[in-house]
Amino acid sequence: MIESVRAAFSLPDLRRRILFTVFILVIYRLVANIPVPGVDLAAWLNFTNASSTNQVVNFLDLLSGGAVRNFSVMAMGVYPYITASIIIQLLTPIIPQLQEMDSEGESGRNRKNRITYYITVPLSLLQAIGQIRLVGFSLGVGGADGLAQIMPNFGFAPDQLLPTFTTLLAMMGGTMFAIWMGELITEDGIGQGISLIIFGGIVAQILPGVAGLFQLDDAATRIFTIVAFLIITVLTIFVIVIVQEGQRRIPVQYGRRVRGRKVYQGQSSYVPLKVNTAGMIPIIFAQSILIFPSVLAGIFITGEGGFVDTIATSLSRFGNADPSVAPVGFAVYWLSFFILVVGFTFFYTDVMVRQQNIPQTLQRQGGFIPGIRPGKRTEDYITKVVRRITFAGAIFLGTVAILPGIMGLVGVILNIPDIEQSTLVVSGSGLIIVVGVVIDTMRQLESQLLMRQYEGFI
C-alpha cells in the first residue's frame, strides 16, 4: 500500500487530483467555522456546553458534520441537496417524465440533476427556518423565549425582516457553496464530492470527541470508556465493511444473439444485490421521527405545573431517559428506534430496487435467470431474494443505531456511568458514511493506478 501511495503521488495528474481534493476539504472546514450573522455565539456556546446530550442539537450536528456546534453558515451542510435527491428518487416511479430521463443516458441524468438543484434552493430556505426554530424549541421553555437568547433579532416583525433575511441568505449560501465544492471535487478531484464533504465534517469531530473522553471525571470510568470506544469502533468498522461489501449474486444466462452479420454466443453473468442497499438513510429517517415528539412537547412546556405541563415535560425528555431512573421510557425509545430503522430499511430498499427495473432490463437484453421464467416470475423471485437479504441488512442497521442505548444499559449493569460516551464520539450512521466514502475513494484511486499499469491499493 505504501508503494501504491508513492506511485500515486509520483504521477502529476493523480497528485494534482489528490491535493485538489485535500485543498477543497480544508476550505470547507475553514468556512464551517464562520458563524451565522445575527447569532449570539457566546450564549449559543454556553448552551451547547451545558446541554451536550440535547437530542435535537446532536441530531442536527450529525447532519451538518459538526457545524451546528458553532452555528456556522454551513450549519445545514449538504443535506437540503440530499433531501432533494431522495424526493426525486421517491417520485421517479410515480412521474413518467422522470422515468424517461433515466432512459435518456447522460443528458437525462444532467436534466434530473438540474431539477434536483432547483428543488434544493427552496428546501434550503425552509430547512434554515425549521432548523433555527428547532434550536429555539430545544432551549427550554417555549420556542420564542429560547430563540430570543441566541438570535434576538430573528423573526418576521417589520423591524426584524432585514436581520432575518440576512441570516437565512447566509445559511442558504453556505449550503449551495458546500454543494458547489462537492461538485468541484467530483469533477477535478478524487472520489464523490458530496460524500467527501459529509465525510470531512464527521472526521473533524473525532479528535474533539476523543479528547472529551480523556476529560471524564472518574479515572476508572475514563479507562473503561476509552477501551470500550476502541473495541466498539474497530468491531463496528469490521462489521460495516463486511455488510456494506456483502452481496448476493444472482446468476444470469444470455441467449444467442444476432447483431448484423455477427452471432454472439450465450454468456453467463450475474446480478449483484447488496445486503445493505439503503445505506444510512433509514437511521436518519427514524431519528427524525423520534425527535419530533420532544420538539413538539417543548412548545407546551410552561413551567407552571399541571397535567399538560407534566406530560409535555416527560415527552421532551423522550430519548434522554436514564435506564436506572426511567427504565420503561428508556426501553420504549430504543425499541422504537430499532423497529423504525428496520421498517425504513425495507421500505427504502424496496423503492430503490423497483427503480432499477431489473426484470425488464434482463428481458430487453435477452437474459434470464436459470430455472425462472422471464417477466412476473423473475420480478417475484428478485423481490423475494432482496427482502430475504435485506433482513440481515436491516438487523445490522438497527443494531448500529441503538449502540448508545446498549452501552447505556451495560453502564447501569456494570455500574460504570458515562460509558455510553464511547459510542457518541462517532455515531453508527457516521461510521457507515466514513467507511463507505473511504472504500469508494480507494476504489477510484485503484482504478486510476490500474489504468496506468500500477498495482492498486486493495
ABEGO torsion letter per residue (X at the ends): XAAAAAAAAABAAAAAAAAAAAAAAAAAAAAAABBBBGBBAAAAAAAAAABAABAAAAAAAAAAGGAAAAGBAAAAEAAAAAAAAAAAAAAAAABAAAAAAAAAEAAAAAAAAAAAAAAAAAAAAAAAAAAAAAAAAAAEBEAAAAAAAABAABEABAAAAAAAAAAAAAAAAAAAAAAAAAAAAAAABBEBAAAAAAAAAAAAAAAAAAAAAAABABAAAAAAAAAAAAAAAAAAAAAAAAAAABBBBBBBBBBBBBBEABBBBBBBBBBBBBABAAEAAAAAAAAAAAAAAAAAAAAABAGAEEAAAAAAAAAAABGABBAAABAAAAAAAAAAAAAAAAAAAAAAAAAAAAAAGAAAAAAAAGBBBBGBBBEAAAAAAAAAAAAAAAAAAAAAAAAAAAAAAAAAAAAAAAGBBGAAAAAAABBAAAAAAAAAAAAAAAAAAAAAAAAAGBBBAX
